[in-house]
Amino acid sequence: MKLLLAVSVLLATVFVLAEANPTDETKTFKDHIESVGTSIKQFASKVGDKAKEVIKDIHETEFAKKSREWISDTFQKIKGKISSS
């Protein structure tokens, strides 16, 4: 149910973003669909770029760095104990 609602909201948003010019009567349905496709590509590109920025910011936080160091140190300790056994 949530997926259906999300898809319908997404489609409504895309159609609003692709606004057909009401004074341009020569624009066909095919042209409108192509403009919707372009709008979807632009939207996906923007969302992808923002997601990459967020992931990069999270990756560079002090907490993430300390967590990686702790995991690496713990792994090395366990590896050392296993190899000495």
FIVEXRO-430208 format. One line per field, with one value per residue: chain; x, y, z of N, C-alpha, C, O in turn; residue in three letters. Coordinates in Angstrom, 1 decimal. Layout:
chaine: A / ...
n.east: X / ...
n.north: Y / ...
n.up: Z / ...
ca.east: X / ...
ca.north: Y / ...
ca.up: Z / ...
c.east: X / ...
c.north: Y / ...
c.up: Z / ...
o.east: X / ...
o.north: Y / ...
o.up: Z / ...
residu: ala / ...
END
This chain:
chaine: A / A / A / A / A / A / A / A / A / A / A / A / A / A / A / A / A / A / A / A / A / A / A / A / A / A / A / A / A / A / A / A / A / A / A / A / A / A / A / A / A / A / A / A / A / A / A / A / A / A / A / A / A / A / A / A / A / A / A / A / A / A / A / A / A / A / A / A / A / A / A / A / A / A / A / A / A / A / A / A / A / A / A / A / A
n.east: 0.8 / 1.9 / 3.9 / 2.5 / 1.2 / 3.5 / 4.5 / 2.4 / 2.5 / 5.0 / 4.7 / 2.7 / 4.2 / 6.2 / 4.7 / 3.8 / 6.2 / 7.0 / 5.4 / 3.1 / 2.9 / 0.1 / -0.6 / 0.6 / -0.5 / 0.4 / 2.0 / 2.6 / 1.3 / 3.4 / 5.6 / 5.2 / 5.5 / 8.2 / 9.4 / 8.7 / 10.2 / 12.8 / 12.7 / 12.5 / 15.0 / 16.7 / 15.8 / 16.5 / 19.2 / 19.9 / 19.0 / 20.7 / 23.2 / 23.0 / 22.7 / 25.1 / 26.8 / 25.8 / 26.5 / 29.2 / 29.8 / 29.0 / 30.8 / 33.1 / 32.9 / 33.9 / 33.1 / 32.7 / 35.3 / 36.7 / 35.2 / 35.9 / 38.7 / 38.6 / 37.4 / 39.3 / 41.5 / 40.6 / 40.1 / 42.7 / 43.8 / 42.4 / 43.1 / 45.8 / 45.7 / 44.6 / 46.5 / 48.7 / 47.9
n.north: -1.2 / 1.2 / 1.5 / 1.8 / 4.2 / 5.9 / 5.6 / 6.8 / 9.4 / 10.1 / 10.0 / 12.0 / 14.2 / 14.2 / 14.8 / 17.3 / 18.6 / 18.5 / 20.2 / 20.9 / 23.3 / 25.3 / 26.9 / 26.0 / 24.2 / 22.4 / 20.6 / 17.2 / 14.1 / 12.3 / 14.1 / 15.2 / 13.0 / 12.5 / 14.7 / 14.3 / 12.1 / 13.2 / 15.0 / 13.2 / 11.9 / 14.1 / 14.7 / 12.3 / 12.3 / 14.6 / 13.7 / 11.5 / 12.7 / 14.3 / 12.2 / 10.9 / 13.0 / 13.1 / 10.5 / 10.6 / 12.7 / 11.4 / 9.3 / 10.6 / 11.5 / 12.0 / 10.0 / 7.8 / 7.4 / 6.7 / 4.4 / 2.7 / 2.4 / 1.2 / -1.3 / -2.3 / -2.5 / -4.4 / -6.6 / -7.1 / -7.9 / -10.2 / -11.7 / -12.0 / -13.5 / -15.9 / -16.7 / -17.2 / -19.3
n.up: 0.0 / 0.8 / -1.0 / -3.4 / -2.9 / -2.7 / -5.4 / -6.8 / -5.9 / -6.8 / -9.6 / -9.9 / -9.1 / -11.1 / -13.4 / -12.8 / -12.7 / -15.3 / -16.7 / -19.2 / -21.7 / -21.9 / -24.0 / -26.2 / -28.6 / -30.4 / -29.4 / -28.9 / -27.4 / -27.3 / -27.3 / -24.8 / -23.1 / -23.6 / -22.5 / -19.9 / -19.3 / -19.5 / -17.4 / -15.3 / -15.5 / -14.8 / -12.2 / -10.9 / -11.2 / -9.7 / -7.1 / -6.8 / -6.8 / -4.4 / -2.6 / -2.8 / -1.7 / 0.9 / 1.9 / 1.6 / 3.5 / 5.8 / 5.9 / 6.4 / 9.0 / 12.4 / 14.2 / 12.4 / 11.5 / 13.8 / 14.4 / 12.3 / 12.8 / 15.3 / 14.6 / 12.8 / 14.5 / 16.4 / 14.8 / 13.9 / 16.4 / 17.0 / 14.8 / 15.4 / 17.7 / 16.8 / 15.0 / 16.6 / 18.0
ca.east: 0.0 / 2.8 / 4.6 / 1.5 / 1.1 / 4.8 / 4.6 / 1.5 / 3.0 / 6.1 / 4.2 / 2.1 / 5.3 / 6.8 / 3.8 / 3.8 / 7.5 / 7.1 / 4.3 / 2.9 / 2.5 / -1.2 / -0.7 / 1.3 / -1.4 / 1.1 / 2.8 / 1.9 / 1.5 / 4.7 / 6.5 / 5.0 / 6.1 / 9.7 / 9.7 / 8.6 / 11.4 / 13.9 / 12.5 / 12.8 / 16.5 / 17.2 / 15.5 / 17.3 / 20.6 / 20.0 / 18.9 / 21.9 / 24.3 / 22.8 / 22.9 / 26.6 / 27.3 / 25.5 / 27.3 / 30.6 / 29.9 / 28.9 / 32.0 / 34.2 / 32.7 / 34.9 / 32.6 / 33.0 / 36.8 / 37.0 / 34.6 / 36.8 / 39.9 / 38.4 / 37.1 / 40.5 / 42.4 / 40.0 / 40.3 / 44.1 / 44.0 / 41.8 / 44.0 / 47.0 / 45.5 / 44.4 / 47.7 / 49.6 / 47.4
ca.north: 0.0 / 2.4 / 1.6 / 2.3 / 5.6 / 6.5 / 5.7 / 7.7 / 10.7 / 10.4 / 10.2 / 13.3 / 15.2 / 14.3 / 15.4 / 18.7 / 19.2 / 18.5 / 21.0 / 21.2 / 24.7 / 25.2 / 27.7 / 25.2 / 23.2 / 21.5 / 19.6 / 15.9 / 13.3 / 11.8 / 15.1 / 15.4 / 11.8 / 12.6 / 15.8 / 13.7 / 11.3 / 14.1 / 15.5 / 12.1 / 11.8 / 15.2 / 14.5 / 11.2 / 12.8 / 15.5 / 12.9 / 10.7 / 13.6 / 14.6 / 11.0 / 10.8 / 14.0 / 12.7 / 9.3 / 11.1 / 13.4 / 10.4 / 8.5 / 11.5 / 12.0 / 11.5 / 8.7 / 6.8 / 7.1 / 5.9 / 3.0 / 1.9 / 2.1 / 0.2 / -2.6 / -2.8 / -2.9 / -5.6 / -7.6 / -7.5 / -8.6 / -11.5 / -12.4 / -12.3 / -14.6 / -17.1 / -17.2 / -17.7 / -20.6
ca.up: 0.0 / 0.9 / -2.3 / -4.4 / -2.6 / -3.1 / -6.8 / -7.4 / -5.6 / -7.7 / -10.9 / -9.9 / -9.1 / -12.4 / -14.3 / -12.4 / -13.1 / -16.8 / -17.1 / -20.6 / -22.0 / -22.4 / -25.2 / -27.3 / -29.0 / -31.4 / -28.6 / -28.9 / -26.2 / -27.4 / -26.8 / -23.4 / -22.4 / -23.7 / -21.5 / -18.5 / -19.2 / -19.3 / -16.0 / -14.4 / -15.5 / -14.1 / -10.8 / -10.4 / -11.2 / -8.5 / -5.9 / -6.7 / -6.3 / -3.0 / -1.8 / -2.7 / -0.8 / 2.3 / 2.2 / 1.8 / 4.7 / 6.9 / 5.8 / 6.9 / 10.4 / 13.4 / 14.6 / 11.4 / 11.5 / 15.1 / 14.3 / 11.4 / 13.5 / 16.3 / 14.0 / 12.3 / 15.6 / 17.0 / 13.8 / 14.0 / 17.7 / 16.9 / 13.9 / 16.1 / 18.7 / 16.1 / 14.3 / 17.7 / 18.6
c.east: 0.9 / 3.5 / 3.7 / 1.3 / 2.3 / 4.9 / 3.6 / 1.9 / 4.1 / 5.6 / 3.5 / 3.1 / 5.9 / 6.0 / 3.7 / 5.1 / 7.6 / 6.0 / 4.2 / 2.4 / 1.1 / -1.5 / -0.1 / 0.4 / -0.7 / 1.9 / 2.0 / 2.1 / 2.9 / 5.8 / 6.4 / 5.7 / 7.6 / 10.1 / 9.6 / 9.8 / 12.7 / 13.9 / 12.9 / 14.3 / 17.1 / 17.0 / 16.3 / 18.7 / 20.8 / 20.0 / 20.2 / 23.1 / 24.2 / 23.1 / 24.4 / 27.2 / 27.0 / 26.3 / 28.7 / 30.8 / 29.8 / 30.2 / 33.2 / 34.0 / 33.7 / 34.4 / 32.9 / 34.4 / 37.2 / 36.4 / 35.5 / 38.1 / 39.7 / 38.2 / 38.4 / 41.4 / 41.9 / 40.2 / 41.8 / 44.5 / 43.5 / 42.7 / 45.3 / 46.9 / 45.3 / 45.7 / 48.7 / 49.1 / 47.8
c.north: 1.3 / 2.6 / 2.2 / 3.8 / 6.4 / 6.7 / 6.7 / 9.1 / 11.1 / 10.7 / 11.6 / 14.4 / 15.3 / 15.0 / 16.9 / 19.4 / 19.3 / 19.4 / 21.3 / 22.6 / 24.7 / 26.0 / 27.0 / 24.0 / 22.1 / 20.4 / 18.3 / 15.2 / 12.7 / 12.8 / 15.3 / 14.2 / 12.0 / 13.7 / 15.2 / 12.8 / 12.1 / 14.7 / 14.4 / 11.9 / 12.9 / 15.1 / 13.4 / 11.6 / 13.7 / 14.7 / 12.1 / 11.5 / 14.0 / 13.4 / 10.7 / 11.7 / 13.5 / 11.5 / 9.7 / 11.8 / 12.4 / 9.7 / 9.3 / 11.9 / 11.3 / 10.1 / 7.6 / 6.4 / 6.3 / 4.5 / 2.1 / 1.5 / 1.1 / -1.2 / -3.1 / -3.3 / -4.3 / -6.8 / -8.1 / -8.2 / -10.0 / -12.3 / -12.8 / -13.5 / -15.9 / -17.6 / -17.7 / -19.0 / -21.8
c.up: 0.0 / -0.4 / -3.4 / -4.2 / -3.0 / -4.6 / -7.4 / -7.1 / -6.5 / -9.1 / -11.0 / -9.9 / -10.4 / -13.4 / -14.0 / -12.9 / -14.6 / -17.4 / -18.6 / -20.7 / -22.6 / -23.7 / -26.4 / -27.6 / -29.9 / -30.6 / -28.5 / -27.6 / -26.2 / -26.9 / -25.3 / -22.6 / -22.5 / -22.7 / -20.1 / -18.3 / -18.9 / -17.8 / -15.0 / -14.3 / -14.7 / -12.6 / -10.2 / -10.3 / -9.9 / -7.2 / -5.7 / -6.3 / -4.9 / -2.1 / -1.7 / -1.7 / 0.7 / 2.7 / 2.4 / 3.1 / 5.9 / 7.0 / 6.5 / 8.3 / 11.3 / 14.0 / 13.7 / 11.4 / 12.7 / 15.0 / 13.4 / 12.0 / 14.5 / 15.7 / 13.4 / 13.4 / 16.2 / 16.1 / 13.9 / 15.3 / 17.6 / 15.9 / 14.5 / 17.0 / 18.0 / 15.5 / 15.4 / 18.3 / 17.9
o.east: 0.6 / 3.7 / 4.1 / 1.3 / 2.2 / 5.3 / 4.0 / 1.7 / 4.2 / 6.1 / 3.7 / 3.0 / 6.2 / 6.5 / 3.7 / 5.1 / 8.3 / 5.8 / 5.2 / 1.6 / 0.9 / -2.4 / -0.4 / 0.6 / -1.3 / 2.4 / 0.8 / 2.9 / 3.4 / 6.7 / 7.4 / 6.3 / 8.3 / 11.2 / 10.4 / 10.4 / 13.5 / 14.9 / 13.5 / 14.9 / 18.1 / 17.9 / 16.9 / 19.4 / 21.8 / 20.8 / 20.7 / 23.9 / 25.2 / 23.6 / 24.9 / 28.1 / 27.9 / 26.8 / 29.4 / 31.8 / 30.6 / 30.7 / 34.1 / 34.8 / 34.3 / 35.2 / 33.3 / 34.8 / 37.9 / 37.1 / 35.7 / 38.5 / 40.5 / 38.7 / 38.7 / 42.1 / 42.7 / 40.6 / 42.1 / 45.3 / 44.2 / 42.9 / 45.7 / 47.7 / 45.7 / 45.9 / 49.6 / 49.9 / 47.5
o.north: 2.2 / 3.7 / 3.0 / 4.6 / 7.5 / 7.7 / 7.5 / 10.0 / 12.2 / 11.7 / 12.4 / 15.4 / 16.4 / 15.8 / 17.8 / 20.5 / 20.2 / 19.3 / 21.8 / 23.1 / 24.2 / 25.7 / 27.4 / 22.9 / 21.0 / 19.5 / 18.3 / 15.6 / 12.6 / 12.4 / 15.5 / 14.5 / 11.6 / 13.5 / 15.6 / 12.8 / 11.7 / 14.7 / 14.7 / 11.7 / 12.6 / 15.3 / 13.5 / 11.1 / 13.5 / 14.9 / 11.9 / 11.1 / 14.0 / 13.6 / 10.4 / 11.3 / 13.7 / 11.5 / 9.2 / 11.6 / 12.6 / 9.4 / 8.7 / 12.7 / 10.3 / 9.2 / 6.5 / 5.2 / 5.3 / 3.6 / 1.0 / 0.4 / 0.1 / -2.2 / -4.3 / -4.3 / -5.2 / -7.8 / -9.3 / -9.2 / -10.9 / -13.5 / -13.9 / -14.3 / -16.9 / -18.8 / -18.5 / -19.6 / -22.9
o.up: -0.7 / -0.9 / -4.2 / -5.1 / -3.6 / -5.1 / -8.3 / -7.9 / -7.0 / -9.7 / -11.9 / -10.6 / -10.9 / -14.2 / -15.0 / -13.4 / -15.1 / -18.6 / -19.2 / -19.9 / -23.7 / -24.4 / -27.5 / -27.1 / -30.1 / -31.3 / -28.0 / -26.7 / -25.1 / -26.1 / -24.6 / -21.6 / -21.5 / -22.1 / -19.2 / -17.2 / -18.1 / -17.1 / -14.0 / -13.2 / -13.9 / -11.8 / -9.1 / -9.4 / -9.2 / -6.3 / -4.6 / -5.4 / -4.1 / -1.0 / -0.6 / -1.0 / 1.5 / 3.9 / 3.4 / 3.8 / 6.9 / 8.1 / 7.1 / 8.8 / 11.0 / 14.2 / 14.1 / 11.3 / 12.5 / 15.5 / 13.7 / 11.9 / 14.6 / 16.2 / 13.6 / 13.3 / 16.5 / 16.5 / 13.8 / 15.3 / 18.0 / 16.2 / 14.3 / 17.1 / 18.4 / 15.5 / 15.1 / 19.0 / 18.3
residu: met / lys / leu / leu / leu / ala / val / ser / val / leu / leu / ala / thr / val / phe / val / leu / ala / glu / ala / asn / pro / thr / asp / glu / thr / lys / thr / phe / lys / asp / his / ile / glu / ser / val / gly / thr / ser / ile / lys / gln / phe / ala / ser / lys / val / gly / asp / lys / ala / lys / glu / val / ile / lys / asp / ile / his / glu / thr / glu / phe / ala / lys / lys / ser / arg / glu / trp / ile / ser / asp / thr / phe / gln / lys / ile / lys / gly / lys / ile / ser / ser / ser
END
